């Protein structure tokens, strides 16, 4: 059975929501989305979290008042520079 992969930004988005005390209902209001859309999109392991798009991430970042780069995992350091 195939396991759903969570988009890397979901963990960061959920952490920011917790830090800022913002509910998924409030985020949905800010985004103009249905509450269940937000709940599904931000549930770790949900099939809906695998395809968050750049425009969606930009909109979520704006709604949270953070740069979109804060939602993305840090790139691994490039080793072995010659």
C-alpha positions in Angstrom: 0.0 0.0 0.0 1.4 3.4 -1.0 1.9 5.9 1.9 1.1 9.6 1.3 4.0 11.9 1.6 3.5 15.2 3.4 4.6 18.4 1.6 7.7 19.7 3.5 6.1 23.0 4.2 3.2 21.5 6.2 5.2 21.1 9.3 6.5 24.7 9.2 3.0 26.0 8.5 1.5 24.1 11.4 4.3 25.3 13.7 3.7 28.9 12.7 0.0 28.5 13.3 0.7 27.2 16.8 3.3 29.9 17.5 1.0 32.7 16.4 -2.1 31.1 18.0 -3.9 31.1 14.7 -6.6 28.4 14.2 -7.2 26.6 10.9 -10.6 28.3 10.8 -8.9 31.7 11.0 -6.3 30.8 8.4 -9.2 29.6 6.1 -10.9 33.0 6.6 -7.7 34.8 5.7 -7.2 32.7 2.6 -10.8 32.7 1.5 -10.8 28.9 1.6 -13.3 26.5 3.2 -12.1 25.4 6.6 -12.1 21.7 5.6 -9.8 22.6 2.7 -7.3 24.0 5.2 -7.7 21.1 7.5 -7.1 18.6 4.7 -4.2 20.5 3.2 -2.3 20.8 6.5 -2.9 17.3 7.9 0.4 15.4 8.0 0.1 12.3 5.9 -3.0 13.5 4.0 -3.1 12.9 0.3 -4.0 16.6 0.0 -0.7 17.8 1.4 1.5 16.4 -1.3 0.6 18.9 -4.0 0.8 22.4 -2.4 1.7 24.8 -5.2 4.0 27.8 -5.1 1.1 30.2 -5.4 -0.7 28.4 -2.5 2.5 28.6 -0.4 2.8 32.3 -1.3 -0.8 33.0 -0.3 -0.4 31.0 3.0 2.8 32.9 3.8 1.1 36.2 3.2 -1.8 35.2 5.4 0.6 34.3 8.2 2.7 37.4 7.7 5.9 35.5 7.0 8.2 35.2 4.0 7.5 32.1 1.9 11.1 31.0 2.5 10.1 30.4 6.2 7.7 27.7 5.0 10.4 25.8 3.1 13.0 23.5 4.6 16.6 24.8 4.5 18.6 23.5 1.5 21.3 21.1 2.5 24.8 22.7 2.6 26.8 22.1 -0.5 29.9 20.2 0.5 33.0 19.5 -1.3 33.7 22.9 -2.8 36.8 22.8 -4.8 
